[in-house]
């Protein structure tokens, strides 16, 4: 099978390439609005399915599997997206400091004839961070393309994350072990 990954994320591209399947990268642009009453834990999978639905079925060959994904950080029932600017990034990290939060990645696998989606949850614990650490991270790593304003694989993850419960790669944006198992099942069902 050939995977079509609809993502601009360099982290997702790196992770999926390392699974060893042939992969092609495509762009899908969608409005990421969601229903106001959608529970925070369901947002990532909703967005992944929404992206998959935007790709025309007739562009999928018989051996193609479209992979779409979305990751959200949820802190105290609030979805934290990508920060708009430096001040918002600093504010998000101040809120996460000394507390735990959930990272949800929704993944959708779509072929010409079927679709499967799932959500993976990881709990991330941050130690208390002082303003000097937060500002250093934001100014040096500019995490404006990351949900929750941080990348666990970067400096802030090394010094600020005191523990995780669940899949580390999920926090990076793609739960590769679960994706691999889902692709195996899909391959066997064909």
C-alpha positions as CSV (number, residue, x, y, z in Angstrom):
1,X,0.0,0.0,0.0
2,X,1.0,3.6,-0.5
3,X,0.3,6.2,2.2
4,X,-0.8,9.7,1.3
5,X,-0.1,11.9,4.4
6,X,-2.1,15.1,4.4
7,X,0.1,17.1,6.8
8,X,2.5,20.0,6.7
9,X,4.0,19.0,10.0
10,X,7.7,18.1,9.7
11,X,7.3,15.9,12.8
12,X,4.5,13.9,11.3
13,X,6.3,13.5,8.1
14,X,9.4,12.2,9.8
15,X,7.5,9.8,12.0
16,X,5.4,8.3,9.2
17,X,8.5,8.0,6.9
18,X,10.2,5.9,9.6
19,X,7.4,3.3,9.5
20,X,8.8,2.1,6.2
21,X,5.7,2.3,4.0
22,X,6.0,4.2,0.7
23,X,4.6,7.7,1.4
24,X,3.6,10.7,-0.6
25,X,2.9,14.1,1.0
26,X,-0.2,16.0,0.0
27,X,-1.9,19.2,1.1
28,X,-5.6,19.5,2.1
29,X,-6.9,22.8,3.2
30,X,-10.0,22.9,5.3
31,X,-11.8,25.3,7.6
32,X,-10.9,23.9,11.1
33,X,-14.1,25.2,12.7
34,X,-15.8,22.7,14.9
35,X,-19.3,22.4,16.5
36,X,-19.4,24.5,19.7
37,X,-20.8,21.6,21.7
38,X,-18.2,19.1,20.6
39,X,-16.4,17.6,23.7
40,X,-12.7,18.6,23.9
41,X,-11.6,14.9,23.8
42,X,-13.4,14.5,20.4
43,X,-12.0,17.6,18.6
44,X,-8.8,16.0,17.2
45,X,-10.6,13.0,15.6
46,X,-13.4,15.3,14.3
47,X,-10.8,17.4,12.5
48,X,-8.9,14.4,11.1
49,X,-12.2,13.0,9.7
50,X,-13.1,16.5,8.3
51,X,-9.7,16.7,6.5
52,X,-10.1,13.2,5.1
53,X,-13.6,14.0,3.8
54,X,-12.2,17.0,1.9
55,X,-10.1,14.8,-0.3
56,X,-11.8,13.5,-3.5
57,X,-12.3,9.7,-3.6
58,X,-11.6,9.5,-7.3
59,X,-8.0,10.7,-6.6
60,X,-7.3,7.6,-4.5
61,X,-5.9,4.6,-6.3
62,X,-6.8,1.1,-5.2
63,X,-3.7,0.7,-3.1
64,X,-3.7,4.2,-1.6
65,X,-4.4,5.0,2.1
66,X,-5.1,8.6,2.9
67,X,-3.8,9.5,6.4
68,X,-5.0,12.6,8.1
69,X,-4.3,13.7,11.7
70,X,-4.9,16.5,14.1
71,X,-3.4,17.0,17.6
72,X,-4.9,19.2,20.3
73,X,-3.8,20.0,23.8
74,X,-6.6,20.0,26.4
75,X,-6.0,21.7,29.8
76,X,-8.9,21.9,32.2
77,X,-11.4,21.2,29.5
78,X,-10.1,24.0,27.2
79,X,-8.6,23.2,23.8
80,X,-5.3,24.9,23.3
81,X,-4.5,25.3,19.7
82,X,-1.5,26.9,18.1
83,X,-0.5,30.3,19.6
84,X,-1.2,33.4,17.6
85,X,1.9,35.2,18.8
86,X,4.6,35.4,21.5
87,X,2.3,36.7,24.2
88,X,-0.2,33.9,23.7
89,X,2.6,31.2,23.7
90,X,3.9,32.6,27.0
91,X,0.4,32.6,28.5
92,X,-0.3,29.0,27.4
93,X,3.0,27.7,28.9
94,X,2.3,29.6,32.2
95,X,-1.1,27.8,32.3
96,X,0.5,24.4,31.7
97,X,3.3,25.0,34.2
98,X,3.1,22.8,37.3
99,X,0.1,21.0,36.1
100,X,-0.9,18.1,33.9
101,X,-2.8,18.2,30.6
102,X,-4.1,15.8,27.9
103,X,-2.8,15.5,24.4
104,X,-5.2,14.0,21.9
105,X,-4.3,13.0,18.4
106,X,-7.1,12.0,16.0
107,X,-6.1,9.9,13.0
108,X,-8.2,9.0,10.0
109,X,-7.3,6.3,7.5
110,X,-9.3,6.4,4.3
111,X,-9.3,4.2,1.2
112,X,-11.6,4.3,-1.8
113,X,-14.0,2.1,-0.1
114,X,-13.7,2.4,3.7
115,X,-12.7,4.7,6.5
116,X,-11.4,4.1,10.0
117,X,-10.5,6.7,12.6
118,X,-9.3,6.7,16.2
119,X,-8.1,9.0,19.0
120,X,-5.0,8.5,21.1
121,X,-4.7,10.2,24.5
122,X,-1.5,10.9,26.4
123,X,-1.3,12.7,29.8
124,X,1.6,15.1,30.1
125,X,2.9,16.4,33.5
126,X,4.8,19.6,33.6
127,X,7.0,20.7,36.6
128,X,6.6,24.3,37.6
129,X,8.4,26.5,35.1
130,X,9.6,30.0,35.9
131,X,9.1,33.0,33.5
132,X,12.8,33.0,32.6
133,X,12.5,29.4,31.3
134,X,9.2,30.0,29.5
135,X,10.5,33.2,27.8
136,X,13.8,31.5,26.9
137,X,11.9,28.6,25.2
138,X,9.5,30.8,23.3
139,X,12.2,33.2,22.1
140,X,14.6,30.5,21.0
141,X,12.2,27.8,19.7
142,X,9.3,30.0,18.5
143,X,6.6,27.3,19.0
144,X,3.9,29.0,17.0
145,X,3.2,26.0,14.9
146,X,2.6,23.7,17.9
147,X,-0.6,23.0,19.8
148,X,-0.2,24.1,23.4
149,X,2.9,26.1,22.5
150,X,5.4,23.4,22.9
151,X,7.2,20.5,21.3
152,X,8.0,17.7,23.7
153,X,11.1,16.8,21.7
154,X,12.5,20.3,22.2
155,X,14.3,21.9,25.1
156,X,11.1,22.6,27.1
157,X,10.2,18.9,26.9
158,X,13.6,17.9,28.3
159,X,13.6,20.3,31.2
160,X,9.9,20.8,31.8
161,X,8.1,17.5,31.3
162,X,8.3,15.5,34.5
163,X,6.4,12.5,33.2
164,X,3.9,11.2,30.6
165,X,1.2,8.5,30.7
166,X,0.8,7.0,27.2
167,X,2.5,7.3,23.9
168,X,5.4,9.8,23.6
169,X,5.0,10.0,19.8
170,X,1.4,11.0,20.2
171,X,2.6,14.2,21.9
172,X,4.8,14.8,18.9
173,X,1.7,14.6,16.7
174,X,1.4,11.0,15.5
175,X,0.7,7.8,17.6
176,X,2.9,5.6,15.4
177,X,2.4,2.3,17.2
178,X,-1.4,2.5,17.0
179,X,-1.2,3.8,13.4
180,X,1.1,0.9,12.5
181,X,-1.4,-1.6,14.0
182,X,-4.3,0.0,12.2
183,X,-2.4,-0.1,8.9
184,X,-1.6,-3.8,9.4
185,X,-5.3,-4.6,10.0
186,X,-6.3,-2.5,7.0
187,X,-3.7,-4.4,4.8
188,X,-4.9,-7.8,6.0
189,X,-8.6,-6.9,5.2
190,X,-7.8,-6.0,1.6
